[in-house]
Amino acid sequence: MEVKTGFVLGAGIMGSGIAHLMAQNGVQAILVDVDDAILKRSIGNIENLLNKRVAKGKMTEGEVKELLGRIKTSTDMKEAANADFIIEAVIEDVKLKQKVFAQLEEVAKPEAVLATNTTACSISEIASAMKDPSRLIGMHFFNPAVVMKLVEIMPGLATKPEIVKATKEFAEFLGKEPVVTDKESIAGIASRVLAGLLNEAVWVLDEGISTAADIDKAMKMGSNLPMGPLALIDMIGIDTHLAKTRTLYEKFGDARYRPCYLLEKMVHAGYLGRKSGKGFYDYSQDPPVPTVLK
Ligand SMILES: NC(=O)c1ccc[n+]([C@@H]2O[C@H](COP(=O)([O-])OP(=O)(O)OC[C@H]3O[C@@H](n4cnc5c(N)ncnc54)[C@H](O)[C@@H]3O)[C@@H](O)[C@H]2O)c1
């Protein structure tokens, strides 16, 4: 299936990255969010990334203009009517995802693929709100979407094989390495395995065993990780990580996913990680310094 136009719902961390990735690969991207200020910020973030590439001599200004010209922004979900491939990247809330897919299904072309970038919501549960649940699939990009090679493709119980095939082909077209899960579960492979590790790091901090900087240092130096777990949660978003662990805990009932109350306090305080400027680290300083969380 040739994808000329892609539609992305939600212009946060992941939605902007996915729209950027589409445009980088010559796909006309339509990026939709609830208000213009969010869309403006999202395009500004993409522009900043591209300008860094220009400064390094990896792109010309003309190429940046061309790429940005392939991203159209809108607050109108009905724009999905023009797309061959639809990817939802709104906040991690199953009720919201159900609501938007019931609406997207009404306007989408009959042959368009409907994909969700959810981390831990059940694909079958989201699809249960649709007239035709066989059109929905999980297509999980990793953060930052333009950089990370993996795309996990997670079919729900009802997903049609042709939707799985088209999603795999599109992921490859975007230069990604797809892995298709054989059985539906919560959070696929990489996010589920990682969730236990990230959660444990928060508990170690909360129990006062060490500082954020030393926990991250220990995991980088001792496990050869490219970044520490607390810095990674900041990059994911504290709210997004909390929503994911809550779902895993609720569905599996396993203590290894029990979210630490510290995460909830941070969300209430607006410490959402890099996207809000403060999480386990304070990003108003360069280099960022650990936030006082007591
Ligand atoms: N952050 C990560 O590292 C990461 C990685 C992989 C997958 N995900 C998943 O991707 C999804 C998005 O995560 P994110 O980190 O980009 O979140 P985010 O908070 O950065 O962005 C979510 C965006 O959705 C928008 N939104 C909310 N309701 C909407 C609606 N009705 N219509 C249109 N837009 C709406 C918000 O305004 C916001 O801009 C979640 O399901 C998350 O679990 C996140």
The ligand as an SDF file (V2000), in Angstrom:
LIG
                    3D

 44 48  0  0  0  0  0  0  0  0999 V2000
    6.6300    9.7560   25.5630 N   0  0  0  0  0  0  0  0  0  0  0  0
    7.1450    8.6000   25.1650 C   0  0  0  0  0  0  0  0  0  0  0  0
    8.3300    8.3130   25.3610 O   0  0  0  0  0  0  0  0  0  0  0  0
    6.2690    7.6140   24.4200 C   0  0  0  0  0  0  0  0  0  0  0  0
    6.8950    6.5960   23.6770 C   0  0  0  0  0  0  0  0  0  0  0  0
    6.0910    5.7130   22.9380 C   0  0  0  0  0  0  0  0  0  0  0  0
    4.7000    5.8330   22.9830 C   0  0  0  0  0  0  0  0  0  0  0  0
    4.1270    6.8240   23.7280 N   0  0  0  0  0  0  0  0  0  0  0  0
    2.6630    6.9170   23.7150 C   0  0  0  0  0  0  0  0  0  0  0  0
    2.3020    7.9190   22.7480 O   0  0  0  0  0  0  0  0  0  0  0  0
    1.1070    8.5960   23.1850 C   0  0  0  0  0  0  0  0  0  0  0  0
    1.3870   10.0890   23.2600 C   0  0  0  0  0  0  0  0  0  0  0  0
    2.4240   10.3130   24.2110 O   0  0  0  0  0  0  0  0  0  0  0  0
    3.2650   11.6780   24.2690 P   0  0  0  0  0  0  0  0  0  0  0  0
    4.4370   11.4010   25.1150 O   0  0  0  0  0  0  0  0  0  0  0  0
    3.4390   12.2340   22.8950 O   0  0  0  0  0  0  0  0  0  0  0  0
    2.2390   12.6050   25.0970 O   0  0  0  0  0  0  0  0  0  0  0  0
    2.2230   14.1970   25.2120 P   0  0  0  0  0  0  0  0  0  0  0  0
    1.5960   14.5000   26.5210 O   0  0  0  0  0  0  0  0  0  0  0  0
    3.5470   14.7790   24.8820 O   0  0  0  0  0  0  0  0  0  0  0  0
    1.2220   14.6200   24.0110 O   0  0  0  0  0  0  0  0  0  0  0  0
   -0.1280   14.2540   23.9340 C   0  0  0  0  0  0  0  0  0  0  0  0
   -0.8370   15.2540   23.0340 C   0  0  0  0  0  0  0  0  0  0  0  0
   -2.1820   14.8120   22.8170 O   0  0  0  0  0  0  0  0  0  0  0  0
   -2.9660   15.9670   22.6920 C   0  0  0  0  0  0  0  0  0  0  0  0
   -4.3800   15.6390   22.8310 N   0  0  0  0  0  0  0  0  0  0  0  0
   -5.0820   15.3320   23.9500 C   0  0  0  0  0  0  0  0  0  0  0  0
   -6.3790   15.0980   23.6390 N   0  0  0  0  0  0  0  0  0  0  0  0
   -6.4880   15.2540   22.2960 C   0  0  0  0  0  0  0  0  0  0  0  0
   -7.5680   15.1420   21.3690 C   0  0  0  0  0  0  0  0  0  0  0  0
   -8.7940   14.8220   21.7730 N   0  0  0  0  0  0  0  0  0  0  0  0
   -7.3140   15.3790   20.0510 N   0  0  0  0  0  0  0  0  0  0  0  0
   -6.0820   15.7270   19.6470 C   0  0  0  0  0  0  0  0  0  0  0  0
   -5.0130   15.8170   20.4730 N   0  0  0  0  0  0  0  0  0  0  0  0
   -5.2220   15.6020   21.7730 C   0  0  0  0  0  0  0  0  0  0  0  0
   -2.4300   16.8850   23.7900 C   0  0  0  0  0  0  0  0  0  0  0  0
   -2.8310   18.2410   23.5830 O   0  0  0  0  0  0  0  0  0  0  0  0
   -0.9260   16.6750   23.6530 C   0  0  0  0  0  0  0  0  0  0  0  0
   -0.3520   17.6260   22.7540 O   0  0  0  0  0  0  0  0  0  0  0  0
    0.6850    7.9590   24.4980 C   0  0  0  0  0  0  0  0  0  0  0  0
   -0.2540    6.9480   24.2580 O   0  0  0  0  0  0  0  0  0  0  0  0
    2.0160    7.3760   25.0120 C   0  0  0  0  0  0  0  0  0  0  0  0
    1.8480    6.2850   25.8880 O   0  0  0  0  0  0  0  0  0  0  0  0
    4.8760    7.7320   24.4340 C   0  0  0  0  0  0  0  0  0  0  0  0
  1  2  1  0
  2  3  2  0
  2  4  1  0
  4  5  1  0
  4 44  2  0
  5  6  2  0
  6  7  1  0
  7  8  2  0
  8  9  1  0
  8 44  1  0
  9 10  1  0
  9 42  1  0
 10 11  1  0
 11 12  1  0
 11 40  1  0
 12 13  1  0
 13 14  1  0
 14 15  2  0
 14 16  1  0
 14 17  1  0
 17 18  1  0
 18 19  2  0
 18 20  1  0
 18 21  1  0
 21 22  1  0
 22 23  1  0
 23 24  1  0
 23 38  1  0
 24 25  1  0
 25 26  1  0
 25 36  1  0
 26 27  1  0
 26 35  1  0
 27 28  2  0
 28 29  1  0
 29 30  1  0
 29 35  2  0
 30 31  1  0
 30 32  2  0
 32 33  1  0
 33 34  2  0
 34 35  1  0
 36 37  1  0
 36 38  1  0
 38 39  1  0
 40 41  1  0
 40 42  1  0
 42 43  1  0
M  CHG  2   8   1  16  -1
M  END
$$$$
